[in-house]
Amino acid sequence: MLAKVKPISRPNSQLNTKCIVILLCLLSIAAIENVTAQVVRVGVKIGGQYDFVKVDQKRFKDTVKLAPGIGFNAGLVLSFKVRNRYFLHTEYLYSTKSKTITGKFDPDLKDKVTYHYFEAPILFTMHFKGQLGENRNFKWYLGAGPNIAYLLGGRGVISSGELEENGISSLSYKIKFTPREDRDHIDEIHYTNVNRVQFGINIGAGALLEPIPKHKVMIDLRYTFDQTLFGKQKADYLVPHDYDDDLRFRNRGVRISLMYLLEYNISKKARNTGKSTIKKS
């Protein structure tokens, strides 16, 4: 009898990574072609976010409650004017995302975990003119585009009835992305088969103010929903013995941020404006 051969499964992360590479290449080409004759805005960003997750496993949701968490993001902003009122807006951020799990059967179970990310949101934005009163003008915008995130690591704090019975009120732990080699370190939670590269979609809107010429202040509101599944199985906890966080979920989040940008016109025509054309003898 011939042995049954298992079909080879290709991880979704490989497909997502290929899509990300192709998308980044196309966006880079578009930016290079247009930036030579356009406006560039450079600055910084800081903001907070309201994080929650969409869990795929109903059995896990039947045993626990999932509460949203609060995170933050900060980093650099680089925005290119493509044409007229259209901008290619890119960001390079460090961010945190968190969630809290409480038990339905074990009332003492509480697992709060915080993930650390490097993110590169890319938005295509369209700007519109607005007016406050008679003399105050401003601009507002709508935007959408991909979000590329790389999971750097994570930490958490867990408490449960089993831990309390052993004289431990709460246990701080660190997340490892390798299989567990021993069963001695209860303060290490191991994540295997995790998609550390995660792809999502951004939808946003905001207002743009110019307190002084060439200085921009942006107030940004954004909703991000990931398409990539965080992981393919449960995390490996040593304690509690009857609990393992199910990693088959997708991140969601609402962000509000403040950006401060400096505007530069790098076109040759703008650089030559004001220069004398009279040749010195």
C-alpha positions in Angstrom: 0.0 0.0 0.0 1.3 3.4 -0.9 1.8 5.9 1.8 -0.5 8.8 1.7 1.3 12.0 0.8 0.2 15.1 2.5 -0.3 18.1 0.3 2.2 20.9 0.7 0.6 24.0 2.2 2.0 27.3 1.4 1.8 29.9 4.1 -0.3 32.9 3.5 2.6 35.1 4.7 4.6 34.2 1.6 1.8 35.4 -0.7 1.4 38.5 1.4 5.1 39.2 1.3 5.2 38.9 -2.5 2.2 41.3 -2.8 3.9 43.8 -0.4 7.2 43.7 -2.4 5.4 44.3 -5.7 3.3 47.1 -4.2 6.3 48.8 -2.7 8.1 48.7 -6.0 5.2 50.2 -7.9 4.7 52.9 -5.4 8.5 53.7 -5.4 8.5 54.0 -9.2 5.5 56.3 -9.1 7.0 58.5 -6.4 10.4 58.8 -8.2 8.7 59.8 -11.5 6.7 62.6 -9.9 8.8 63.9 -7.1 11.3 65.7 -9.4 8.7 68.4 -10.2 6.6 68.4 -7.0 6.3 69.4 -3.4 7.7 67.3 -0.6 6.6 67.4 3.0 8.8 66.0 5.8 8.0 65.8 9.4 7.1 63.8 12.5 4.0 62.1 13.9 2.7 61.0 17.2 -0.7 59.6 18.2 -2.8 57.2 20.2 -4.9 54.2 19.1 -7.8 52.1 20.2 -6.9 48.5 19.4 -9.2 45.4 19.1 -9.0 42.1 17.4 -11.3 39.9 15.2 -11.0 36.3 16.4 -11.7 33.5 13.9 -12.2 30.7 16.4 -15.7 30.6 17.9 -14.7 28.0 20.5 -12.1 30.3 21.9 -14.6 33.2 22.1 -16.9 30.9 24.0 -14.4 30.5 26.8 -12.9 34.0 27.2 -13.8 37.7 26.8 -11.6 40.0 24.7 -11.3 43.6 25.7 -9.8 46.4 23.5 -6.5 48.0 24.4 -4.9 51.4 24.1 -1.6 51.8 22.1 0.5 54.6 20.6 2.5 55.3 17.5 5.3 57.7 16.6 7.7 58.2 13.8 8.6 60.0 10.6 6.4 61.2 7.7 7.3 61.7 4.1 4.6 63.0 1.7 4.9 63.7 -2.0 2.6 65.9 -4.1 1.8 63.9 -7.2 -0.4 66.3 -9.0 -2.7 69.2 -8.0 -4.5 68.1 -4.8 -3.3 64.5 -4.8 -0.5 63.3 -2.4 1.4 60.1 -1.8 1.7 60.0 1.9 4.1 57.5 3.6 5.0 57.0 7.3 7.7 55.0 9.2 6.4 54.2 12.7 7.1 52.4 15.9 3.7 51.4 17.4 2.3 49.3 20.2 -1.0 47.3 20.1 -2.5 45.6 23.1 -5.4 43.4 24.1 -6.8 42.0 27.3 -8.3 38.5 27.7 -10.4 37.5 30.7 -11.8 34.0 31.5 -15.5 33.1 31.5 -14.9 29.9 33.4 -12.0 31.1 35.5 -13.0 34.5 36.9 -9.4 35.1 38.0 -7.9 34.7 34.6 -6.6 37.9 33.1 -4.0 38.0 30.3 -2.9 41.4 29.0 -0.4 41.4 26.2 1.3 44.3 24.3 2.8 43.8 20.8 5.6 46.0 19.4 5.6 46.8 15.7 7.4 48.6 13.0 4.8 49.9 10.5 4.9 51.6 7.1 1.5 53.0 6.2 1.1 54.3 2.6 -1.9 56.4 1.7 -3.1 58.1 -1.4 -4.8 61.3 -0.3 -7.1 63.8 -2.0 -7.2 67.3 -0.5 -10.2 69.7 -0.4 -10.5 73.4 0.6 -12.5 74.4 3.7 -13.4 77.6 5.4 -13.9 78.6 9.1 -15.7 81.9 9.3 -14.8 84.6 6.7 -11.0 84.7 6.8 -9.9 81.3 8.1 -9.1 78.8 5.4 -8.0 75.2 5.9 -7.7 72.0 4.0 -9.2 68.6 4.7 -8.5 65.3 3.1 -9.6 61.7 2.5 -7.1 58.8 2.0 -6.8 55.1 1.6 -4.0 52.6 1.1 -2.0 49.6 2.4 -0.5 49.2 5.8 2.7 47.0 6.1 3.6 46.0 9.7 6.4 43.9 11.1 6.0 42.3 14.5 9.1 43.1 16.6 8.1 41.4 19.8 5.8 41.5 22.8 5.4 41.2 26.5 2.5 40.5 28.8 1.2 40.0 32.3 -1.1 37.1 33.3 -2.9 36.2 36.4 -5.2 33.2 37.2 -6.6 31.0 39.9 -3.9 28.4 39.4 -1.1 31.0 39.8 -2.7 32.4 43.0 -2.8 28.8 44.4 0.9 28.7 43.9 1.5 32.1 45.6 1.9 34.1 42.4 -0.4 37.0 42.1 0.7 37.8 38.5 3.3 36.7 36.1 5.2 38.9 33.6 6.3 37.2 30.5 8.2 37.8 27.3 7.1 36.4 23.8 9.6 34.2 21.9 9.2 33.3 18.3 10.9 29.9 18.5 9.6 26.5 19.6 10.0 25.7 23.3 13.2 23.8 24.1 12.5 23.1 27.8 9.7 23.5 30.3 11.6 25.4 32.9 10.9 29.0 32.0 7.3 29.8 32.8 8.0 33.5 32.1 8.4 32.8 28.3 5.5 32.3 26.0 6.3 30.8 22.7 4.6 31.8 19.4 5.2 29.4 16.5 3.8 29.8 12.9 3.2 33.5 13.4 3.0 35.8 10.5 5.4 38.5 11.6 4.8 40.5 8.3 1.2 41.6 8.4 -0.7 43.4 5.6 -3.7 45.6 6.2 -5.8 48.5 4.8 -5.9 52.1 6.0 -8.9 54.4 5.5 -8.5 57.9 6.9 -9.5 61.6 6.9 -8.1 64.7 8.5 -7.5 68.4 8.5 -4.5 70.4 7.5 -3.6 73.8 8.9 -0.8 76.2 8.0 0.0 78.4 11.0 3.0 79.9 9.1 4.0 79.5 5.5 5.6 76.1 4.6 4.8 74.7 8.1 1.9 72.2 8.1 0.0 70.8 11.1 -2.2 67.7 10.3 -4.8 66.1 12.5 -5.4 62.6 11.3 -8.1 60.1 12.0 -7.7 56.6 10.6 -9.2 53.1 10.7 -6.8 50.2 10.0 -8.0 46.6 9.5 -5.5 43.8 8.9 -6.0 41.2 6.2 -3.3 38.8 7.4 -4.0 36.3 10.1 -1.8 36.9 13.1 -1.0 33.2 13.6 -2.1 29.7 12.7 -2.3 28.0 16.1 -2.4 28.7 19.9 0.5 30.2 21.9 2.5 27.8 24.1 1.9 28.7 27.8 3.2 26.5 30.6 0.8 28.0 33.2 -2.1 28.1 33.5 -2.3 24.5 32.3 -5.8 24.8 30.9 -5.2 28.1 29.0 -3.5 29.0 25.7 -4.1 32.2 23.8 -5.5 31.5 20.4 -3.5 33.5 17.8 -5.9 33.0 14.9 -7.1 36.6 14.9 -6.7 39.8 12.8 -5.8 43.3 14.2 -8.2 46.2 14.0 -7.6 49.8 15.2 -8.7 53.4 15.3 -6.0 56.0 15.4 -5.9 59.7 16.0 -2.6 61.4 15.4 -0.9 64.8 15.2 1.7 65.6 12.5 4.0 68.5 12.0 5.5 68.9 8.5 7.9 71.2 6.7 7.2 71.8 3.1 9.9 71.9 0.4 9.6 72.6 -3.3 12.4 70.7 -4.9 11.6 71.4 -8.6 14.3 73.1 -10.6 12.0 76.0 -11.5 11.3 76.7 -7.8 15.0 76.5 -6.9 15.9 79.0 -9.6 13.1 81.5 -8.6 14.7 84.8 -7.5 18.1 84.0 -8.9 19.7 86.6 -11.2 20.1 85.7 -14.8 22.7 88.5 -15.5 26.1 87.1 -16.2 29.0 88.6 -14.3 31.7 90.1 -16.6 
